[in-house]
Amino acid sequence: MLSPPGPLTKVTRLVNPQISDVLTLEGGANSFGPAITGDSFDAADDLVSSSSTTIDGQVYYSYEMAGPHIAGEHLLASLSFKGGVSVLCVAAASEKQWAQAEANLRQIVASFRIGIPA
């Protein structure tokens, strides 16, 4: 399941910051974890992995979450900033769906880009 876009959240007054200018990888998980899970988030229990990637000069933080606070779901997320606004892509599958959906969901989240010229 892919989540619909959430409301835009202005996170800083800096002009055109990268996510890494405002948050650490761990800080992004703690700050946006509840938005990703839709509920509570405990990094010690729920964060499976995290990574940072720069693509075409844009920094993306990626997270994989599953655990007791995730209500049986497995979540993949990619987070970035554009113009001081957070942009989040989340894909989810139940534990039952995960084995079949994992490869496609990873590809979808990995393809997430912002600021691509038309």
C-alpha positions as a Python dict, from the first residue, in 0.01 Angstrom:
ca = {
    (1, 'M'): (0, 0, 0),
    (2, 'L'): (130, 345, -84),
    (3, 'S'): (32, 634, 138),
    (4, 'P'): (-122, 943, -17),
    (5, 'P'): (88, 1257, 6),
    (6, 'G'): (69, 1420, 346),
    (7, 'P'): (46, 1787, 422),
    (8, 'L'): (356, 1992, 346),
    (9, 'T'): (545, 2086, 658),
    (10, 'K'): (785, 2382, 654),
    (11, 'V'): (1071, 2265, 873),
    (12, 'T'): (1320, 2550, 863),
    (13, 'R'): (1373, 2910, 763),
    (14, 'L'): (1697, 2820, 582),
    (15, 'V'): (1689, 2883, 208),
    (16, 'N'): (1691, 2557, 9),
    (17, 'P'): (1843, 2337, 281),
    (18, 'Q'): (1924, 1972, 236),
    (19, 'I'): (1777, 1738, 495),
    (20, 'S'): (2133, 1685, 622),
    (21, 'D'): (2156, 2060, 701),
    (22, 'V'): (1870, 2028, 949),
    (23, 'L'): (1855, 1666, 1073),
    (24, 'T'): (2089, 1374, 1127),
    (25, 'L'): (1981, 1037, 990),
    (26, 'E'): (1882, 934, 1343),
    (27, 'G'): (1708, 1267, 1403),
    (28, 'G'): (1501, 1218, 1087),
    (29, 'A'): (1381, 881, 1212),
    (30, 'N'): (1290, 1020, 1553),
    (31, 'S'): (1124, 1335, 1414),
    (32, 'F'): (932, 1173, 1129),
    (33, 'G'): (886, 820, 1270),
    (34, 'P'): (532, 892, 1392),
    (35, 'A'): (439, 1039, 1050),
    (36, 'I'): (581, 729, 880),
    (37, 'T'): (409, 478, 1110),
    (38, 'G'): (91, 678, 1160),
    (39, 'D'): (125, 617, 1532),
    (40, 'S'): (395, 592, 1795),
    (41, 'F'): (755, 514, 1706),
    (42, 'D'): (1042, 378, 1911),
    (43, 'A'): (1370, 368, 1715),
    (44, 'A'): (1518, 104, 1947),
    (45, 'D'): (1231, -137, 1871),
    (46, 'D'): (1098, -30, 1530),
    (47, 'L'): (1389, 90, 1315),
    (48, 'V'): (1528, -200, 1111),
    (49, 'S'): (1770, 4, 899),
    (50, 'S'): (1847, 354, 782),
    (51, 'S'): (2068, 506, 514),
    (52, 'S'): (2152, 834, 348),
    (53, 'T'): (2192, 874, -28),
    (54, 'T'): (2269, 1173, -249),
    (55, 'I'): (2119, 1159, -598),
    (56, 'D'): (2163, 1447, -844),
    (57, 'G'): (2269, 1670, -554),
    (58, 'Q'): (1956, 1592, -348),
    (59, 'V'): (2000, 1416, -10),
    (60, 'Y'): (1749, 1142, 80),
    (61, 'Y'): (1716, 959, 411),
    (62, 'S'): (1571, 608, 379),
    (63, 'Y'): (1421, 399, 658),
    (64, 'E'): (1291, 48, 704),
    (65, 'M'): (1061, 0, 1001),
    (66, 'A'): (891, -302, 1154),
    (67, 'G'): (823, -394, 1510),
    (68, 'P'): (586, -390, 1803),
    (69, 'H'): (469, -31, 1747),
    (70, 'I'): (403, -79, 1376),
    (71, 'A'): (81, -284, 1415),
    (72, 'G'): (195, -580, 1202),
    (73, 'E'): (315, -368, 913),
    (74, 'H'): (649, -346, 741),
    (75, 'L'): (727, 8, 625),
    (76, 'L'): (977, 160, 383),
    (77, 'A'): (1020, 536, 368),
    (78, 'S'): (1227, 797, 191),
    (79, 'L'): (1249, 1151, 329),
    (80, 'S'): (1395, 1466, 178),
    (81, 'F'): (1355, 1844, 186),
    (82, 'K'): (1277, 2079, -99),
    (83, 'G'): (1260, 2453, -38),
    (84, 'G'): (1257, 2401, 338),
    (85, 'V'): (956, 2167, 314),
    (86, 'S'): (968, 1799, 409),
    (87, 'V'): (866, 1549, 142),
    (88, 'L'): (800, 1190, 246),
    (89, 'C'): (731, 872, 48),
    (90, 'V'): (602, 571, 245),
    (91, 'A'): (519, 218, 127),
    (92, 'A'): (370, -43, 359),
    (93, 'A'): (281, -411, 360),
    (94, 'S'): (139, -639, 625),
    (95, 'E'): (368, -915, 746),
    (96, 'K'): (156, -1155, 537),
    (97, 'Q'): (207, -944, 221),
    (98, 'W'): (574, -860, 283),
    (99, 'A'): (739, -1164, 120),
    (100, 'Q'): (554, -1108, -206),
    (101, 'A'): (558, -725, -206),
    (102, 'E'): (907, -651, -69),
    (103, 'A'): (1098, -626, -398),
    (104, 'N'): (836, -402, -564),
    (105, 'L'): (802, -175, -260),
    (106, 'R'): (1180, -136, -232),
    (107, 'Q'): (1196, -39, -600),
    (108, 'I'): (911, 212, -563),
    (109, 'V'): (1064, 384, -262),
    (110, 'A'): (1413, 379, -417),
    (111, 'S'): (1273, 557, -725),
    (112, 'F'): (1132, 845, -519),
    (113, 'R'): (1276, 1178, -640),
    (114, 'I'): (1191, 1541, -587),
    (115, 'G'): (1288, 1839, -794),
    (116, 'I'): (1317, 1656, -1123),
    (117, 'P'): (1295, 1906, -1412),
    (118, 'A'): (1009, 1840, -1656),
}
